[in-house]
């Protein structure tokens, strides 16, 4: 296990340094937030229980956006037999940064014979953003996971193209200490229109599910909007789109299809999605 760095959470001249640590445990017949510690502007609201036993948690970044020099870190641990749904109340926004500044977001999710649904709302990357984002998911073979990441480059509804800036994204999925998926993405202006890049689509969405079967792959492929693969029991579904509302509806519909198959429960959308 990686060494845990100290919480700092200070507001420096470079920007906010914020960290949040969460640990979930089984208590009686439901999952509870057993431990939370934060420093700086990264917090959670009280847990919700729309399904009775499953714990729904909303991550909140009170400033409303990430600017140059900000560094946010999340560490989340799920202990045995817990089931947690994590989402956000709104989109995460990375604002324009100066050439010598960079925004960073690091998220590590550890799941030990438990079930995690990682369903943050979309990330909007403004023109001239310089950002580094990393999400690392560590499962064991007895865990279940459905997670997505939705990235919007620029603001199409405002005719703002991502024609300047740089974004580095990293997503890692480890199972029993072995790397199963290591995803690296570097986006600059030239990648937005190139066929080897996003080919003119400002929205890139990815959904992962584990453990998945060929039947789950067939169910996901019924939605012709997604490109889907199944490797080492990890189902990977990707979507390129130009409209954020259409992409979001497609992702929710796919999650609704897969959740009963992967988790064994009918889809119960977090209440915050309806506000």
Rosetta blueprint (number, residue, H / E / L):
1 X L
2 X L
3 X L
4 X L
5 X L
6 X L
7 X L
8 X L
9 X L
10 X L
11 X E
12 X L
13 X L
14 X L
15 X L
16 X E
17 X E
18 X E
19 X E
20 X E
21 X E
22 X E
23 X E
24 X E
25 X E
26 X E
27 X E
28 X L
29 X L
30 X E
31 X E
32 X E
33 X E
34 X E
35 X E
36 X E
37 X E
38 X E
39 X E
40 X L
41 X L
42 X L
43 X E
44 X E
45 X L
46 X L
47 X L
48 X E
49 X L
50 X L
51 X L
52 X L
53 X L
54 X L
55 X E
56 X E
57 X E
58 X E
59 X E
60 X E
61 X L
62 X L
63 X L
64 X L
65 X L
66 X E
67 X L
68 X L
69 X L
70 X L
71 X E
72 X E
73 X E
74 X E
75 X E
76 X E
77 X E
78 X E
79 X L
80 X L
81 X L
82 X L
83 X E
84 X E
85 X E
86 X E
87 X E
88 X E
89 X L
90 X L
91 X L
92 X E
93 X E
94 X E
95 X L
96 X L
97 X L
98 X L
99 X L
100 X L
101 X L
102 X L
103 X E
104 X E
105 X E
106 X E
107 X E
108 X E
109 X E
110 X E
111 X E
112 X L
113 X L
114 X L
115 X E
116 X E
117 X E
118 X E
119 X L
120 X L
121 X L
122 X L
123 X E
124 X E
125 X E
126 X L
127 X L
128 X L
129 X L
130 X E
131 X E
132 X E
133 X E
134 X E
135 X E
136 X E
137 X E
138 X E
139 X E
140 X L
141 X L
142 X L
143 X L
144 X E
145 X E
146 X E
147 X E
148 X E
149 X E
150 X E
151 X E
152 X E
153 X E
154 X L
155 X E
156 X H
157 X H
158 X H
159 X L
160 X E
161 X L
162 X L
163 X L
164 X L
165 X L
166 X E
167 X E
168 X E
169 X E
170 X E
171 X E
172 X E
173 X E
174 X E
175 X E
176 X L
177 X L
178 X E
179 X E
180 X E
181 X E
182 X E
183 X E
184 X E
185 X E
186 X E
187 X E
188 X E
189 X H
190 X H
191 X H
192 X H
193 X H
194 X L
195 X L
196 X L
197 X L
198 X L
199 X L
200 X L
201 X L
202 X L
203 X E
204 X E
205 X E
206 X E
207 X E
208 X E
209 X E
210 X E
211 X L
212 X L
213 X L
214 X H
215 X H
216 X H
217 X H
218 X H
219 X H
220 X H
221 X H
222 X L
223 X L
224 X L
225 X L
226 X L
227 X E
228 X E
229 X E
230 X E
231 X E
232 X L
233 X L
234 X E
235 X E
236 X E
237 X E
238 X E
239 X E
240 X E
241 X E
242 X L
243 X L
244 X H
245 X H
246 X H
247 X H
248 X H
249 X H
250 X H
251 X H
252 X H
253 X H
254 X H
255 X H
256 X H
257 X H
258 X H
259 X H
260 X H
261 X H
262 X H
263 X L
264 X L
265 X L
266 X L
267 X L
268 X L
269 X L
270 X L
271 X H
272 X H
273 X H
274 X H
275 X L
